[in-house]
Amino acid sequence: MEPTMPARGIRSLEARVLDGLSEAVVVTGYARGRRPRRIVYAVNPAAHRLLPGLVVGEPVGNPDVFAAAVADGAPGFEAELAGRVVVGRGRRLIEEHEPDGPDVLTCWYLRDVTEERRGSASLQRAQANAQFLAEAGRVLHGVLHLDRTLRAAASLAAGTLAPTVLVLFADGSDTVRWARGEAGHDRARTGELTRSDLRVAPRLHEALIGEAGVDPWITVELADLPVWAEPPADRLVVVPVPGAVVRGVLVLVGPSDEEVLPLAQEYAVRVGTALSAAALYREQAHLGHVLQAGLEPPPLPTDGHDRLRIGSAYRPARESLRVGGDFYEVLPRTCDGETPFLLGDVCGKGIEAAVLSGRVRQSLHALRLLEREPTTLLGLLNTALLDAADLDAAVALPRFATMVLGDARPLDGGGVLLRLATGGHPPPLLLRADGTVEETEVAGSLVGALRDAEFGATEVVLAPGETCLLYSDGVTEARGGPGGREFYGEERLTAALAGCAGAPAPVVCERVLQLLSEWLGGRDHDDVALLALQAAPHVQEAA
């Protein structure tokens, strides 16, 4: 027979083996007897450091979470003990020992996972913060509207940076705008503060006018501002919002922990950038609106035109701009009874062409103070455009235009006399009372192209009810139709005008524009301008 080792020797050997392990190991057993109980059979030093309350030979007690796992026969446990996160995994062993010793043993392998959990939590938090900042950047920078950007900044931060977040910003005006976001509410509340409201919060006032430092601070003075549903009882952490155009702050009401501050500062940078971009966009939009208002065709005069009816229509190539290279204008009737008018087309498209058309109109206004005869007026404008081109030679922009201008004078007994001068422009069309359409016999050189340019001139008499239509080449050169490439052309325009016999001047222009739009079928087109001058169908005596 093989030699055997006494049980006491086996126990000693097990103890020496356990003591030599770097992994924490605890062996528990079910001791039989008059009072069966679960006892600690063995524990090594590594396990003692994690579970210092265990004593060999004693019942499994402290810590309670380990005792509960042993009693329930659980396969494992995880608990925070003395500031450390301990994970235990049990493996049941069936052994035969002395009659009064334990017969069912469980070996528990313990591991300190504190650093792993902290690293994992830190990584998850970093990932969540990065996702939050990325989403914030996407949302905030896609708005470009000050009030909506402000509301979005407060709503996005509420629940992530703090339960309640207040965003305030100043853009140099007399008011400070604010938005308050609250966790669980999709839409932030907004309002305005006056400079006098900020007297209760002097440091906030300094931050909003750029005199305070850039470091966050904790305060209670903001609790008195009229921006809360009820005065906050929690501490207020103020984070300045840097911006090139606007200045602002984030106010966090009761932030969850100190670690949120770096995230709040990163978020404040994005908020400042978005608010500055929105403020710049607002200024540019306002400037564009002012410029467009000055470049748009002016409204037609309504007073003093009982003998002359006027209609117009305009459709720029880039309709979002509302302006283009085509232009028209009808001035108020002079003391001599004449009504000056013009329609033209400058070279180019878009805002550059619109600016040039505005210069042409302003030049004509100035020149008309010196000269009223249409042909001479075109000659003066031609010289002015060439001189301006010489001065701006470095810009190398085209300066020429095509144009029809003239004046209308009511005739005694009815009808209207038109004096016309043209330079490189399609000749006006005449819609007679019987529905026939005639082309005026007038032609001339481009305006602003040659020093020795020659311009055509003619006079036309409109009988009561007859119409003269001025139009830009964007009408006849519009490509459309079944194939999408055919010009609208003079023949279709003539037919469209003939179908407007007896219609008022505004209706004539709208009808032609409607037929042209149908021809285009939504395709791109050049600028389109129409101006109709019509002799009143019936003579009205002056009062």
Buried (B, 14 or more C-beta within 10 A) or exposed (E): EEEEEEEEEEBEEEBEEBEEEEEBBBBBBBBBEEEEEBBBBBBBEBBBEBBEBBBEEEEBBEBEBBBEBBEEEEEEBBBEBEEBBBBBEBEEEEEEBEEEBBBBBBBBBBBBBBEEBEEEEEEEEEEEBEEBBEEBBEBBBEBBEBEBBBBBBBBBBBBBBBBBBBBBBBBEEEEBBBBBBBEEBEEBBBEEBEBEBBEBBEBBBEBBBEEBEEEBBEBEEBBEBEBBEEEBEBEBBBBBBBBEBBBBBBBBBEBEEEEBBEBBBBBBBBBBBBBBBBBBBBEEEEEBEEBBEBBBBBEBBEEEBEBBBBBBBBBBBBEEBBBBBBBBBBBEBBEEEBBBBBBBBBBBBBBBBBBBBBBBBEBBEEBBEEBBBBBBBBBBBBBBBBEBBEEEEEEEBBBBBBBBBBBBBBBEEBBBBBBBBBBBBBBBBBBBBEEEBBEBEBBBBBBBBEEEBEBBBBEBEBEBBBBBBBBBBBBBBBBBBEEEEEBBBBEBBBEBBBBBBEBBBBEBBBBBBEBBBEBBEEEEBBBBBBBBBBBBBEBEEEE
